[in-house]
């Protein structure tokens, strides 16, 4: 299983920064590397390039003819950008160094989002293929482009233009889940079973242009600023989805209390550093992120705009968009940069049992529960083909590691022991699917 560390380092060294535009290196080099690792052990691959340099890899593996229901295992190859001057080590070095929190770790952009899972999956598949331990269930392996910008050049293109690659897939497993957190001394592994919807919105206000020295009650900048202030200050009410009721019920049992909307935020605080992520999934959220207006200090512009990152819970879509319209007011229009629906998969069935058993086989004293993810993943696109989807990147983490801060953060890193743990768990998982 030490190959998992080497593959993770190799992938990190391939810069696949996604700037959300045509800028950047793209994923082609990483896609060719992944394809080479699979071809090396006799697994045929296909590379699909949506636009020049933006490439995804797909392969079929396993299956002995006894089952027709295939399992999709997917990860993305792109990463968010990183400024080297902000890091303790170069973000594309893939160095292995000791760390005060986490011990010996692989450092670099993508170490936890999500070249760690890519490496786990590749190392396990390669070892099983070499030793002849091919799963009886058909498996589709997919490594995508563009997930960090909504998947429009990656998973969305594959689902739309190449659905035959996923024929028979009834279930899918991808990123963000299976990692451990600790509540009152009890280790708890979180499996992603739901995901917030994503509304990246461009707000536009229009007014009357004029000289900055004169009275102008029809000022677009004032109008957009007022709307942004209302949105930024709005406190969304607590809403508990089935997934979060289950998770907080597990925490409540540890803490000796029942879960209610009134104590939900208190229970979320039991997660320590993970509160920044889990605190965002018991309500809708809106964060203003960009402002734009004007071209000269003494000119009142005709138009002013703002961008809002909105995330909404499964079952509360109507409430979210109705409230947004009220906060914006009649004079501010809303357009979407990206608008993707939330999802929630029932936390039951043979696949959930397999994930749970594989984790507990490596960590028998732990608990396992579902959670709702605050961000977005490629699962949104694959669900369009009717798959039940989960997030399962198994990592046993040190209690003092603020893991959720590493997603898109400076000095992103993954403990070497956690990588090896994840590879062992995935290997067990494939014995049971």
Secondary structure as UniProt FT lines:
FT   HELIX           3..13
FT   HELIX           28..39
FT   TURN            40..42
FT   STRAND          45..51
FT   TURN            52..53
FT   STRAND          54..61
FT   STRAND          70..76
FT   HELIX           84..86
FT   TURN            91..92
FT   STRAND          96..97
FT   TURN            100..102
FT   STRAND          105..107
FT   TURN            109..114
FT   HELIX           115..131
FT   STRAND          139..144
FT   HELIX           147..149
FT   TURN            152..154
FT   HELIX           155..161
FT   HELIX           163..166
FT   TURN            167..168
FT   STRAND          169..174
FT   STRAND          179..183
FT   TURN            184..185
FT   STRAND          186..195
FT   STRAND          197..206
FT   STRAND          210..211
FT   TURN            212..213
FT   HELIX           220..233
FT   HELIX           242..255
FT   TURN            261..263
FT   HELIX           264..268
FT   HELIX           269..274
FT   HELIX           275..278
FT   HELIX           279..281
FT   STRAND          285..293
FT   TURN            297..298
FT   STRAND          299..300
FT   STRAND          303..312
FT   TURN            314..315
FT   HELIX           317..328
FT   TURN            330..331
FT   STRAND          332..340
FT   STRAND          343..344
FT   HELIX           350..362
FT   TURN            364..365
FT   STRAND          367..373
FT   HELIX           379..382
FT   HELIX           383..385
FT   STRAND          388..391
FT   TURN            399..400
FT   HELIX           403..406
FT   TURN            407..408
FT   TURN            410..411
FT   STRAND          413..415
FT   HELIX           416..432
//
